[in-house]
Amino acid sequence: MSDITLISGSTLGGAEYVAEHIEEKLKEAGFTTALFHGPELYELPTRGIWLVVSSTHGAGELPDNIQPLLEQIDDQQPDLSNIRFGAVGLGSSEYDIFCGAIRTLDQKITALGAQRIGDRLEIDVTQHEIPEDPAEVWVLNWINLLR
């Protein structure tokens, strides 16, 4: 089993790139990882550490590739009390519902018993041309919370 399970939801690939960059930093810090782009619920461990990275599209909606996971979580209501997690969102402050997808995922996971580690990172892509940069700063601080 991996130390950290990364879960990405992406429409145009931005969140995938951020998740892959975060994965590199976690590996450099000595963690083992498993990275899933839009996984099914059955693929994910029900204990350990998750790191969820998701972009937002439309009016605060989840990307198509992670929508089925949210539906499965809603339908099955799994016990996530053995999960600790981090949350990273990408969005544009030009929209009314900035980073709505990661806020929704954070709320759903927490409601099922998971505990968030540290603060949620919300990256405004209008302010950060390279979203991997703020994600790298965040994950290096997040790693310290894991130790």
N, C-alpha and C positions, 0 to 999 in steps of 0.2 A: 504494500500500500504506500502511496506517495504521501509525503509530508503535507503538501498543499495541492488542492484540486482547483485549477483555474477554469472558470466558466465564462465564455464570452458570447455576447449577443451583438451582432453587427449587421447593418444594412449595406454599407458601402466599403466595409473593411477597416475603418478607422479603429474600432474597438478591438478587432482581431490583432492589429499591429501593436496596440497598446498592451494587450494581454501577452503577446509574444515577447515584447520588450521587458515587461514585468517578470515574465518567466525566466528570461536570461539573468536578471538581477537576483532573483531568488536562487537560481542554480549557483551563481557566483558566490552567494552567501552560504552555500552548503546544503540547501534544501533540495529534496527530490520533488518533482512536480508531475502532474498529469494535466494536460490542457484539452479542453473540450470546447468546440465552437458549436453552440446550439445543441447541447446534449438532451437525451431523454432522461427522465428521472431515475429509471432503473440503472443507468450507467454510473450514477453518482454515489459516493459513499455516504452513509447516514451517520458517520462520526468522523471527527477530524476537523480540518481547516479548509474552508472554501474561500476563494477570492473571485468575486463576481465583477466582471467588466462589461458594461453595456452602453451602447449609444442609444439615443432617443431619436425617433423620427416622427414626422407629422405633428399632431397635437399631443405630444407627450407619450406616444405609443412605443411599445417594445418592438425591437426588430423582428422580422418574420421568423428568423432562425431560432429565437429563444421564446417566442410566444407559446409553442407547444409545451415547453417546460413549465411555464407559469400555469397553463391549463391543467397539466398533470398534478402540480402542487395543489391547485384549487380543488381538483376532483378527489385526490387521494388523502389530502391533509396529513402528510407524513410527520412523524415525530422527529423534529430537528434539534432536540434539546442537547444532543451530543455534537452539534456543529458550532464552531466558532467561525466567523467570516469577516472578510474585508469587502468593501464596495467602492468601485470606481465607475463614475459615469461620465459620458461625453455628451455634450449638447450645445445648443446655440442660445445665447441669451436674447437673440432677436425674436424668439418664439415665446408665447405666453407661458408654456409649461416647460421651463428649463430643466433638463435632466430628469424628466418625469419617469423614464423607464427604470433607472437605477433606484429612484425613490420608491417606486412600486415594488420592485424586487426586494429591496431592503425591508420594507414593511411586511411583505408576505413571509419572508424567511424568519424575521423576528417574531411574527405572530405565531409561528409554529415552534417556537422555543429556542431558535438559534441566537447566539450572542455575538453582536458585532464587536470587533476588535478595533479600537480607535475610531476616528472620525471618517465619515464617508467623503471621498474626494469627488468633486464635481468640476470637470474641466470644461471651460467655455472655449469652444473652438474658434470663436471670433477673437479671443484674446491670446490664444496659443496656437500658432501656425503648426507647431510640432507638438501634439498632445503627449507624446512619449516623454517630453522634458518634465512637465509637472508630475507625471505618473512616476517617473524615476525618483524624484525627490520624495514623493509620498511613500513609495514602497520601501525606500531605505529607512525612513522613520518607522514605518509599520513593522519592518523586520525587528527593530529594537523592542517593540511591544510584544513580539512573539517569544523573546528570550527571557 
